[in-house]
Amino acid sequence: MFVFRFLSNNSRGSVQKKERGHFFGSDRGNAPFFNTSKTNLSVQKDDLTSPAKTDEEVFDYTKKINDSKKQVQGTEDGKKFAREAIRRWKAGEPAAILTYEAKMNVIRELLTDKLPVGDQSLILDVIEQSEVVYVNRFIKESEINSGISSWFDEANKQRYQAIKTGRAKEKDTSGESFLAANIRDLVDEAHANALLAKGAAGRHECIGTVRNISIANLYKHLPDNEQKRIKKLVDKECAAQNTMKDAMTGLEKAKFAEKAGTAKFKKKKQEVDLKLDGGKKDVKYTAEGYPDTLKDSVWSLVDTNTKGKEGWHAFGLGIMDSFHSVVLLVNVRPGGPFLYFVDQNDRSGSASPTIPGRLASTIPGTQQFSPGGLDAYLEYYAHINFGIYIQDLIDAKENAGKKVQESDISKMEPNTQMDLWHFTKNKAKE
């Protein structure tokens, strides 16, 4: 199948930047394999005697089993991987994004003679907490029905029957959602990209990640000619400045995106430390338009477009007028919604009480956020990057041989608004 790639990674001169390293460490933490603050899961006794699998081990395991082949190790270690993948998936962790095929493989790994009661519960959790469209596929699988009939205890057999007469009868609302396999491919590519050194051959920065990884993978379900048409329109719009607004304009013209809204900040005066003359002169600049708090909720805009619609959804987010470009992924299913933030950065191990919203389950390329913490994080991001944005403009002008006076700085204050676009799986009607 044709998979398109966009030509340019460059974005808006030197202005497109990631969060600065002195705020966000990149060393991997040694967090437990599931977060008890996020989910109320029981630990089986045999898990307590073995070391937890790392994020990378679980990521590699779930990547391997995300295809249509039967992937069963048939070992105790294989069972431990399957248990942990299910627990992480239940918590929405990006290291354990599972396609239907992967879910079947973890079920197969556990569905054997004399399986513990805990494994029976995990298998039923996978079935019940998946989207309804998948629940109805599971209950038609002969190997599942046979295994449950042969090896489950009476209580879990009754629970399975309750799923078949309850959850499976709920309305399927996933018609507008993206394919889980495409989402997994997107996350896999973002992971590999984030682990490349900055400046390495083939590495995409923020707008390049949006165009070459997110858009390219989201629309792999389309015919080749339609993918080419999307690429052509996005390429054309991005030929000049190459910003999120440009990319989304191209996608809107292709009828695969629509503007979801704009969130603006309340403004206040704030002193910002800057440097002129190549860093030789310190300046205390009082900004007139410093972002205080959001007047509008970005999460509310997302929620309005996804609430009650099971499956995977995607949004393009231009942060601070496309100073940074990311794709938001949302998975709506029982236990969720689950929210992810895809860009070029490795923020794994950087969850901190001082960084609102970001969860410790973050992996390279895909950060996990609590939905209720998204707006606070975007405020935080705007606060720490407002001065960086201006300093980058100063440096760019000075590097080009232009003299920057203190009186020039007021013209460099950024538009701090947050622009959101909703990616649509199906082409809008003409």
VOPAGU-2260 file (C-alpha; in pm, 1 decimal, decimal comma):
REM VOPAGU-2260
SITE   aa  ch    i         X         Y         Z
SITE  MET   A    0       0,0       0,0       0,0
SITE  PHE   A    1     118,7     350,3     -76,0
SITE  VAL   A    2     225,0     543,2     233,5
SITE  PHE   A    3     295,3     909,3     176,0
SITE  ARG   A    4     577,6    1109,6     328,4
SITE  PHE   A    5     607,6    1486,8     320,3
SITE  LEU   A    6     926,5    1650,7     206,2
SITE  SER   A    7    1011,5    1913,3     462,2
SITE  ASN   A    8    1074,5    1904,0     835,4
SITE  ASN   A    9    1162,4    2269,7     864,1
SITE  SER   A   10     909,9    2481,8    1043,8
SITE  ARG   A   11     887,6    2853,6    1080,1
SITE  GLY   A   12    1257,0    2925,0    1104,1
SITE  SER   A   13    1397,1    2889,7    1452,8
SITE  VAL   A   14    1068,0    2952,4    1627,1
SITE  GLN   A   15     940,4    2591,6    1637,2
SITE  LYS   A   16    1090,9    2453,7    1960,9
SITE  LYS   A   17    1038,9    2175,6    2206,9
SITE  GLU   A   18    1007,0    2220,5    2580,2
SITE  ARG   A   19    1347,8    2312,2    2712,3
SITE  GLY   A   20    1565,2    2041,6    2862,9
SITE  HIS   A   21    1632,2    2217,9    3192,3
SITE  PHE   A   22    1262,5    2190,9    3270,1
SITE  PHE   A   23    1212,7    1834,4    3151,6
SITE  GLY   A   24    1455,6    1548,5    3216,8
SITE  SER   A   25    1475,6    1259,9    2972,5
SITE  ASP   A   26    1613,2     988,3    3200,9
SITE  ARG   A   27    1386,3     688,6    3234,4
SITE  GLY   A   28    1234,6     633,6    3575,4
SITE  ASN   A   29    1185,7     305,6    3756,5
SITE  ALA   A   30     812,6     342,9    3810,6
SITE  PRO   A   31     603,7      36,5    3894,4
SITE  PHE   A   32     442,0    -134,9    3598,0
SITE  PHE   A   33     101,0       1,8    3682,1
SITE  ASN   A   34      -7,5     313,1    3865,2
SITE  THR   A   35    -237,4     240,4    4156,6
SITE  SER   A   36    -353,4     600,4    4156,5
SITE  LYS   A   37    -501,4     550,6    3810,6
SITE  THR   A   38    -660,0     210,4    3840,1
SITE  ASN   A   39    -784,8     -21,1    4112,1
SITE  LEU   A   40    -631,5    -347,6    3999,1
SITE  SER   A   41    -549,0    -653,9    4205,3
SITE  VAL   A   42    -200,3    -804,0    4188,2
SITE  GLN   A   43    -171,9   -1177,9    4144,0
SITE  LYS   A   44      63,5   -1346,3    4389,1
SITE  ASP   A   45     302,8   -1479,3    4128,2
SITE  ASP   A   46     362,4   -1124,1    4001,6
SITE  LEU   A   47     492,6   -1013,6    4341,0
SITE  THR   A   48     793,1   -1244,8    4319,3
SITE  SER   A   49     919,4   -1124,8    3979,2
SITE  PRO   A   50    1055,3    -787,9    3865,1
SITE  ALA   A   51     818,3    -562,7    3676,2
SITE  LYS   A   52     849,8    -540,8    3299,9
SITE  THR   A   53     981,7    -205,7    3182,2
SITE  ASP   A   54     788,9      31,9    2956,9
SITE  GLU   A   55    1014,5     -60,5    2666,2
SITE  GLU   A   56     970,4    -435,2    2724,0
SITE  VAL   A   57     592,3    -402,1    2727,6
SITE  PHE   A   58     600,4    -169,5    2425,8
SITE  ASP   A   59     808,9    -420,4    2227,9
SITE  TYR   A   60     587,3    -710,1    2338,0
SITE  THR   A   61     262,6    -539,6    2237,3
SITE  LYS   A   62     416,6    -423,9    1909,8
SITE  LYS   A   63     508,9    -783,0    1825,6
SITE  ILE   A   64     160,2    -922,6    1891,1
SITE  ASN   A   65     -26,1    -647,6    1702,0
SITE  ASP   A   66     -88,1    -849,8    1388,0
SITE  SER   A   67    -324,6   -1120,3    1269,3
SITE  LYS   A   68     -90,6   -1411,3    1345,0
SITE  LYS   A   69    -129,2   -1620,9    1656,1
SITE  GLN   A   70     150,3   -1502,4    1883,8
SITE  VAL   A   71     158,3   -1730,0    2187,8
SITE  GLN   A   72     474,4   -1802,1    2386,9
SITE  GLY   A   73     317,7   -2074,1    2599,9
SITE  THR   A   74     553,0   -1996,4    2889,7
SITE  GLU   A   75     509,1   -1844,9    3234,2
SITE  ASP   A   76     701,6   -1538,8    3117,0
SITE  GLY   A   77     461,2   -1508,8    2825,5
SITE  LYS   A   78     171,8   -1514,5    3070,4
SITE  LYS   A   79     335,7   -1241,8    3279,0
SITE  PHE   A   80     373,8   -1024,9    2970,2
SITE  ALA   A   81       9,5   -1084,5    2878,2
SITE  ARG   A   82    -112,4    -998,0    3229,4
SITE  GLU   A   83      90,0    -682,0    3240,7
SITE  ALA   A   84     -15,1    -576,1    2890,2
SITE  ILE   A   85    -380,0    -611,3    2991,9
SITE  ARG   A   86    -334,1    -415,2    3313,4
SITE  ARG   A   87    -154,6    -134,1    3131,4
SITE  TRP   A   88    -414,8    -133,8    2852,6
SITE  LYS   A   89    -692,2    -101,9    3111,5
SITE  ALA   A   90    -517,5     210,5    3242,2
SITE  GLY   A   91    -482,6     346,3    2887,6
SITE  GLU   A   92    -102,0     338,7    2894,2
SITE  PRO   A   93      52,2     414,3    2551,8
SITE  ALA   A   94     302,2     126,5    2587,1
SITE  ALA   A   95       5,3    -110,5    2565,9
SITE  ILE   A   96    -212,9      17,4    2282,5
SITE  LEU   A   97    -373,2    -304,9    2158,6
SITE  THR   A   98    -538,5    -387,2    1829,8
SITE  TYR   A   99    -810,1    -654,2    1817,6
SITE  GLU   A  100    -547,5    -906,0    1703,8
SITE  ALA   A  101    -322,8    -818,2    1999,8
SITE  LYS   A  102    -613,3    -861,4    2240,3
SITE  MET   A  103    -681,2   -1203,2    2093,8
SITE  ASN   A  104    -315,4   -1293,2    2143,2
SITE  VAL   A  105    -306,9   -1194,7    2511,9
SITE  ILE   A  106    -631,3   -1386,9    2565,0
SITE  ARG   A  107    -480,0   -1691,8    2393,6
SITE  GLU   A  108    -171,4   -1664,5    2613,7
SITE  LEU   A  109    -382,7   -1688,6    2928,6
SITE  LEU   A  110    -666,9   -1911,0    2807,4
SITE  THR   A  111    -526,9   -2250,8    2900,4
SITE  ASP   A  112    -621,2   -2539,8    3123,8
SITE  LYS   A  113    -624,0   -2466,6    3500,6
SITE  LEU   A  114    -594,0   -2091,2    3450,6
SITE  PRO   A  115    -607,3   -1891,2    3778,2
SITE  VAL   A  116    -919,4   -1695,6    3870,6
SITE  GLY   A  117    -720,3   -1375,5    3826,2
SITE  ASP   A  118    -645,1   -1463,8    3464,6
SITE  GLN   A  119   -1012,4   -1539,5    3404,8
SITE  SER   A  120   -1096,0   -1190,3    3529,2
SITE  LEU   A  121    -830,8   -1028,2    3306,7
SITE  ILE   A  122    -964,9   -1206,4    2999,1
SITE  LEU   A  123   -1317,0   -1085,8    3075,7
SITE  ASP   A  124   -1182,9    -733,5    3138,1
SITE  VAL   A  125   -1036,5    -727,5    2787,1
SITE  ILE   A  126   -1369,5    -834,3    2640,2
SITE  GLU   A  127   -1591,3    -606,6    2848,1
SITE  GLN   A  128   -1376,3    -291,6    2839,5
SITE  SER   A  129   -1318,2    -295,9    2464,2
SITE  GLU   A  130   -1535,6     -96,0    2227,6
SITE  VAL   A  131   -1874,2    -258,9    2162,6
SITE  VAL   A  132   -1782,0    -333,7    1802,3
SITE  TYR   A  133   -1500,3    -556,0    1933,5
SITE  VAL   A  134   -1705,4    -705,3    2216,8
SITE  ASN   A  135   -1935,2    -851,7    1955,3
SITE  ARG   A  136   -1639,8   -1001,5    1768,2
SITE  PHE   A  137   -1499,5   -1157,5    2085,4
SITE  ILE   A  138   -1820,6   -1334,2    2181,2
SITE  LYS   A  139   -1830,4   -1499,5    1837,4
SITE  GLU   A  140   -1476,6   -1639,1    1865,9
SITE  SER   A  141   -1502,8   -2017,6    1901,3
SITE  GLU   A  142   -1171,4   -2048,8    2088,2
SITE  ILE   A  143   -1289,4   -1799,6    2350,1
SITE  ASN   A  144   -1626,0   -1967,4    2395,8
SITE  SER   A  145   -1470,4   -2311,9    2414,1
SITE  GLY   A  146   -1204,0   -2204,9    2664,6
SITE  ILE   A  147   -1450,6   -2028,2    2890,5
SITE  SER   A  148   -1687,3   -2322,3    2882,3
SITE  SER   A  149   -1408,3   -2567,7    2969,1
SITE  TRP   A  150   -1188,5   -2382,5    3216,1
SITE  PHE   A  151   -1371,0   -2088,3    3380,5
SITE  ASP   A  152   -1528,7   -2116,9    3724,2
SITE  GLU   A  153   -1903,4   -2071,7    3760,7
SITE  ALA   A  154   -1885,6   -1708,3    3877,0
SITE  ASN   A  155   -1681,6   -1600,1    3574,7
SITE  LYS   A  156   -1901,4   -1801,3    3337,5
SITE  GLN   A  157   -2195,0   -1602,0    3472,2
SITE  ARG   A  158   -2002,2   -1278,2    3426,5
SITE  TYR   A  159   -1935,6   -1373,2    3063,7
SITE  GLN   A  160   -2303,9   -1438,3    3008,0
SITE  ALA   A  161   -2380,9   -1097,7    3161,2
SITE  ILE   A  162   -2140,2    -934,7    2913,9
SITE  LYS   A  163   -2314,9   -1110,7    2624,3
SITE  THR   A  164   -2659,9    -993,4    2737,3
SITE  GLY   A  165   -2548,0    -649,8    2861,2
SITE  ARG   A  166   -2237,1    -478,2    2724,7
SITE  ALA   A  167   -2259,0    -656,9    2388,5
SITE  LYS   A  168   -2613,0    -522,2    2339,0
SITE  GLU   A  169   -2508,8    -158,4    2374,6
SITE  LYS   A  170   -2517,7      61,8    2065,4
SITE  ASP   A  171   -2204,2      67,6    1849,9
SITE  THR   A  172   -2095,8     433,8    1830,3
SITE  SER   A  173   -1751,8     380,0    1673,4
SITE  GLY   A  174   -1838,6     453,0    1310,7
SITE  GLU   A  175   -1642,1     779,9    1303,1
SITE  SER   A  176   -1333,1     644,7    1478,4
SITE  PHE   A  177    -991,7     570,5    1329,8
SITE  LEU   A  178    -856,9     217,8    1292,5
SITE  ALA   A  179    -673,3      90,9    1599,8
SITE  ALA   A  180    -406,4     -64,1    1375,1
SITE  ASN   A  181    -334,5     276,1    1218,3
SITE  ILE   A  182    -314,1     436,0    1563,1
SITE  ARG   A  183     -67,9     170,8    1677,9
SITE  ASP   A  184     147,5     226,0    1366,8
SITE  LEU   A  185     139,8     600,4    1435,9
SITE  VAL   A  186     256,0     551,5    1796,1
SITE  ASP   A  187     525,6     304,2    1687,1
SITE  GLU   A  188     669,8     551,1    1434,6
SITE  ALA   A  189     650,7     841,6    1679,6
SITE  HIS   A  190     836,6     626,8    1934,4
SITE  ALA   A  191    1119,7     548,2    1690,6
SITE  ASN   A  192    1140,0     911,4    1580,5
SITE  ALA   A  193    1160,2    1046,9    1936,2
SITE  LEU   A  194    1453,9     818,7    2015,9
SITE  LEU   A  195    1661,6     962,5    1729,9
SITE  ALA   A  196    1912,2    1229,2    1825,8
SITE  LYS   A  197    1815,4    1584,2    1732,5
SITE  GLY   A  198    1946,7    1656,8    1385,7
SITE  ALA   A  199    1982,6    1287,3    1300,4
SITE  ALA   A  200    1904,0    1183,0     945,2
SITE  GLY   A  201    1536,9    1097,7     909,8
SITE  ARG   A  202    1427,5    1261,4    1235,7
SITE  HIS   A  203    1111,5    1471,6    1214,9
SITE  GLU   A  204    1055,9    1776,6    1433,6
SITE  CYS   A  205     710,9    1889,8    1542,0
SITE  ILE   A  206     534,7    1982,5    1216,4
SITE  GLY   A  207     725,3    1707,1    1036,7
SITE  THR   A  208     593,6    1457,9    1291,6
SITE  VAL   A  209     238,2    1580,6    1231,5
SITE  ARG   A  210     270,3    1549,7     855,4
SITE  ASN   A  211     496,6    1249,3     806,1
SITE  ILE   A  212     388,0    1033,0    1097,9
SITE  SER   A  213      43,4    1131,7    1224,6
SITE  ILE   A  214    -138,0    1224,0     903,2
SITE  ALA   A  215      42,3     954,3     704,1
SITE  ASN   A  216     -66,3     677,3     941,3
SITE  LEU   A  217    -416,0     799,5    1022,4
SITE  TYR   A  218    -518,0     778,5     658,1
SITE  LYS   A  219    -351,4     451,4     557,2
SITE  HIS   A  220    -698,1     294,9     533,7
SITE  LEU   A  221    -773,6     511,0     228,5
SITE  PRO   A  222    -704,3     412,4    -133,1
SITE  ASP   A  223    -359,3     510,7    -261,1
SITE  ASN   A  224    -491,6     785,4    -487,9
SITE  GLU   A  225    -674,1     948,9    -195,2
SITE  GLN   A  226    -360,2     940,6      19,4
SITE  LYS   A  227    -168,7    1105,0    -265,6
SITE  ARG   A  228    -436,5    1373,7    -297,0
SITE  ILE   A  229    -411,1    1454,0      75,5
SITE  LYS   A  230     -32,4    1474,3      53,5
SITE  LYS   A  231     -45,8    1704,3    -248,0
SITE  LEU   A  232    -286,4    1948,2     -81,3
SITE  VAL   A  233     -96,1    1956,0     248,7
SITE  ASP   A  234     239,2    1995,6      66,2
SITE  LYS   A  235     101,1    2289,9    -128,3
SITE  GLU   A  236     -25,3    2474,9     178,5
SITE  CYS   A  237     296,6    2409,7     374,3
SITE  ALA   A  238     530,7    2521,3      98,0
SITE  ALA   A  239     584,2    2867,0     249,2
SITE  GLN   A  240     576,0    2875,0     631,9
SITE  ASN   A  241     503,9    2508,3     711,8
SITE  THR   A  242     292,9    2557,0    1024,2
SITE  MET   A  243       9,1    2362,2    1182,4
SITE  LYS   A  244    -238,2    2608,6    1035,1
SITE  ASP   A  245     -97,7    2541,3     688,1
SITE  ALA   A  246    -112,1    2163,7     726,5
SITE  MET   A  247    -467,0    2176,9     859,8
SITE  THR   A  248    -574,7    2409,9     579,7
SITE  GLY   A  249    -454,8    2145,9     335,0
SITE  LEU   A  250    -637,2    1872,4     522,9
SITE  GLU   A  251    -953,2    2086,0     537,2
SITE  LYS   A  252    -935,5    2133,7     159,9
SITE  ALA   A  253    -902,4    1756,4     127,9
SITE  LYS   A  254   -1225,1    1731,2     336,2
SITE  PHE   A  255   -1058,0    1529,9     612,5
SITE  ALA   A  256   -1044,6    1792,8     887,9
SITE  GLU   A  257   -1265,4    2059,6    1035,6
SITE  LYS   A  258   -1190,7    2344,4    1271,6
SITE  ALA   A  259   -1296,4    2242,9    1621,7
SITE  GLY   A  260   -1234,5    2578,6    1784,9
SITE  THR   A  261    -985,9    2823,4    1935,3
SITE  ALA   A  262    -898,6    2867,9    2301,3
SITE  LYS   A  263    -766,0    3207,8    2406,2
SITE  PHE   A  264    -591,7    3332,2    2717,8
SITE  LYS   A  265    -668,2    3604,0    2961,7
SITE  LYS   A  266    -372,7    3843,7    2938,0
SITE  LYS   A  267    -166,7    4016,6    3204,2
SITE  LYS   A  268     152,0    4219,7    3238,7
SITE  GLN   A  269     454,2    4009,1    3325,4
SITE  GLU   A  270     828,1    4075,2    3344,5
SITE  VAL   A  271    1031,4    3847,3    3117,0
SITE  ASP   A  272    1409,4    3800,5    3118,7
SITE  LEU   A  273    1564,8    3835,2    2772,3
SITE  LYS   A  274    1909,3    3886,9    2620,1
SITE  LEU   A  275    2023,7    4115,6    2339,4
SITE  ASP   A  276    2354,3    4164,6    2156,5
SITE  GLY   A  277    2428,7    3796,4    2125,6
SITE  GLY   A  278    2360,8    3731,9    2494,2
SITE  LYS   A  279    2580,1    4014,2    2621,3
SITE  LYS   A  280    2296,9    4242,7    2735,9
SITE  ASP   A  281    2034,7    4139,8    2992,9
SITE  VAL   A  282    1691,3    4293,2    2948,6
SITE  LYS   A  283    1394,4    4297,6    3189,2
SITE  TYR   A  284    1106,1    4326,0    2948,1
SITE  THR   A  285     750,0    4386,8    3068,0
SITE  ALA   A  286     515,7    4196,3    2839,2
SITE  GLU   A  287     167,5    4335,9    2787,5
SITE  GLY   A  288      14,2    4015,5    2653,1
SITE  TYR   A  289     156,6    3748,9    2882,9
SITE  PRO   A  290     -80,9    3447,1    2899,9
SITE  ASP   A  291    -249,3    3416,1    3238,6
SITE  THR   A  292    -518,8    3146,5    3231,2
SITE  LEU   A  293    -722,1    3002,0    2946,1
SITE  LYS   A  294   -1057,9    3167,1    2890,7
SITE  ASP   A  295   -1169,5    2862,4    2693,3
SITE  SER   A  296   -1111,5    2492,0    2760,2
SITE  VAL   A  297    -923,8    2290,8    2497,5
SITE  TRP   A  298   -1036,0    1968,2    2662,7
SITE  SER   A  299   -1400,9    2077,6    2642,0
SITE  LEU   A  300   -1358,1    2127,5    2266,3
SITE  VAL   A  301   -1212,9    1777,0    2238,8
SITE  ASP   A  302   -1477,6    1624,4    2463,9
SITE  THR   A  303   -1760,7    1784,6    2266,4
SITE  ASN   A  304   -1641,7    1603,3    1954,2
SITE  THR   A  305   -1576,4    1264,3    2117,0
SITE  LYS   A  306   -1811,1    1213,1    2411,9
SITE  GLY   A  307   -2021,9     903,3    2369,7
SITE  LYS   A  308   -1838,4     803,7    2049,6
SITE  GLU   A  309   -1632,2     492,9    2115,3
SITE  GLY   A  310   -1301,3     428,3    1945,7
SITE  TRP   A  311   -1001,2     637,8    1844,0
SITE  HIS   A  312   -1018,4    1008,1    1757,4
SITE  ALA   A  313    -750,1    1254,8    1648,5
SITE  PHE   A  314    -704,0    1632,0    1667,7
SITE  GLY   A  315    -442,1    1871,0    1536,6
SITE  LEU   A  316    -335,8    2125,5    1799,0
SITE  GLY   A  317    -144,1    2440,9    1714,5
SITE  ILE   A  318      -0,9    2559,1    2046,3
SITE  MET   A  319      63,0    2932,0    2081,5
SITE  ASP   A  320     -34,9    3006,2    1721,8
SITE  SER   A  321     161,3    2703,1    1593,3
SITE  PHE   A  322     473,9    2769,1    1800,3
SITE  HIS   A  323     448,2    2395,3    1864,5
SITE  SER   A  324     243,3    2145,2    1664,0
SITE  VAL   A  325     107,4    1821,3    1806,8
SITE  VAL   A  326    -161,6    1562,9    1746,1
SITE  LEU   A  327    -398,1    1470,7    2027,6
SITE  LEU   A  328    -528,1    1114,5    2029,0
SITE  VAL   A  329    -834,3    1017,6    2232,0
SITE  ASN   A  330    -953,6     663,7    2298,3
SITE  VAL   A  331   -1314,6     644,5    2416,7
SITE  ARG   A  332   -1400,8     315,6    2589,8
SITE  PRO   A  333   -1490,6     192,5    2939,4
SITE  GLY   A  334   -1243,6     328,2    3193,9
SITE  GLY   A  335   -1160,4     624,2    2967,7
SITE  PRO   A  336   -1148,7     850,5    2785,7
SITE  PHE   A  337    -772,3     821,3    2749,2
SITE  LEU   A  338    -575,7    1118,9    2615,4
SITE  TYR   A  339    -239,9    1124,8    2434,5
SITE  PHE   A  340     -14,3    1398,7    2302,0
SITE  VAL   A  341     201,3    1293,8    2000,8
SITE  ASP   A  342     506,3    1493,8    1896,8
SITE  GLN   A  343     881,8    1451,5    1837,0
SITE  ASN   A  344     989,3    1450,6    2200,7
SITE  ASP   A  345    1093,0    1186,2    2450,3
SITE  ARG   A  346     922,1    1290,8    2775,5
SITE  SER   A  347     930,5     945,3    2932,5
SITE  GLY   A  348    1027,2     957,2    3296,8
SITE  SER   A  349     947,8    1330,4    3317,4
SITE  ALA   A  350     616,8    1320,6    3503,2
SITE  SER   A  351     642,0    1559,5    3796,2
SITE  PRO   A  352     411,4    1733,7    4044,3
SITE  THR   A  353     529,8    2062,1    3888,0
SITE  ILE   A  354     413,8    1951,9    3539,8
SITE  PRO   A  355      34,4    1932,2    3548,8
SITE  GLY   A  356    -154,8    1660,6    3368,8
SITE  ARG   A  357     127,2    1446,7    3230,2
SITE  LEU   A  358     121,2    1087,4    3355,8
SITE  ALA   A  359     419,2     867,7    3440,5
SITE  SER   A  360     305,6     620,7    3173,2
SITE  THR   A  361     436,4     856,2    2901,3
SITE  ILE   A  362     663,9     689,1    2642,3
SITE  PRO   A  363     895,1     840,3    2376,5
SITE  GLY   A  364     684,8    1024,6    2119,4
SITE  THR   A  365     352,7     976,6    2300,5
SITE  GLN   A  366     273,1    1149,4    2626,2
SITE  GLN   A  367     -28,9    1039,8    2827,5
SITE  PHE   A  368    -232,4    1309,7    2998,0
SITE  SER   A  369    -525,4    1306,0    3233,3
SITE  PRO   A  370    -809,2    1469,4    3038,3
SITE  GLY   A  371    -880,0    1699,5    3331,5
SITE  GLY   A  372    -516,7    1812,0    3334,8
SITE  LEU   A  373    -483,6    1912,4    2968,6
SITE  ASP   A  374    -581,4    2277,5    3008,3
SITE  ALA   A  375    -353,4    2325,7    3308,9
SITE  TYR   A  376     -65,7    2174,3    3112,6
SITE  LEU   A  377    -125,3    2406,0    2815,0
SITE  GLU   A  378    -124,1    2703,8    3051,0
SITE  TYR   A  379     200,6    2578,3    3201,1
SITE  TYR   A  380     347,8    2530,9    2852,7
SITE  ALA   A  381     254,3    2884,9    2749,8
SITE  HIS   A  382     407,8    3030,2    3065,4
SITE  ILE   A  383     748,1    2867,8    3023,0
SITE  ASN   A  384     766,4    2919,0    2646,6
SITE  PHE   A  385     642,6    3276,9    2613,7
SITE  GLY   A  386     988,2    3421,5    2679,2
SITE  ILE   A  387    1158,2    3144,4    2478,0
SITE  TYR   A  388     943,4    3237,2    2176,8
SITE  ILE   A  389    1054,1    3601,6    2193,6
SITE  GLN   A  390    1418,4    3509,5    2256,8
SITE  ASP   A  391    1417,6    3281,7    1952,6
SITE  LEU   A  392    1296,2    3569,5    1734,5
SITE  ILE   A  393    1563,0    3798,1    1878,1
SITE  ASP   A  394    1833,8    3539,3    1813,7
SITE  ALA   A  395    1711,7    3474,5    1459,3
SITE  LYS   A  396    1720,6    3844,2    1372,7
SITE  GLU   A  397    2062,3    3895,0    1528,2
SITE  ASN   A  398    2200,9    3585,1    1357,2
SITE  ALA   A  399    2078,9    3735,9    1030,2
SITE  GLY   A  400    2286,2    4046,5    1103,1
SITE  LYS   A  401    2000,8    4270,2    1220,2
SITE  LYS   A  402    2025,6    4491,7    1526,5
SITE  VAL   A  403    1743,5    4442,2    1779,5
SITE  GLN   A  404    1656,0    4731,7    2010,3
SITE  GLU   A  405    1455,7    4707,1    2330,8
SITE  SER   A  406    1183,1    4905,5    2160,1
SITE  ASP   A  407    1150,0    4627,3    1899,8
SITE  ILE   A  408    1057,8    4356,7    2149,9
SITE  SER   A  409     692,2    4449,8    2188,9
SITE  LYS   A  410     636,2    4357,8    1823,9
SITE  MET   A  411     765,6    4006,3    1892,1
SITE  GLU   A  412     510,3    3902,8    2152,5
SITE  PRO   A  413     341,3    3583,0    2032,1
SITE  ASN   A  414     -23,2    3517,3    1973,2
SITE  THR   A  415     -80,0    3267,3    2252,7
SITE  GLN   A  416    -408,0    3115,9    2131,2
SITE  MET   A  417    -456,7    2739,9    2098,1
SITE  ASP   A  418    -607,0    2628,7    1765,7
SITE  LEU   A  419    -774,8    2288,2    1741,2
SITE  TRP   A  420    -877,9    2088,3    1435,0
SITE  HIS   A  421   -1074,3    1762,7    1433,1
SITE  PHE   A  422    -938,5    1496,9    1196,7
SITE  THR   A  423   -1218,4    1304,7    1028,1
SITE  LYS   A  424   -1181,5     939,5     929,8
SITE  ASN   A  425   -1425,7     970,6     642,8
SITE  LYS   A  426   -1429,1    1239,3     377,7
SITE  ALA   A  427   -1681,1    1515,2     442,2
SITE  LYS   A  428   -1962,3    1547,8     191,5
SITE  GLU   A  429   -1912,2    1808,8     -78,4
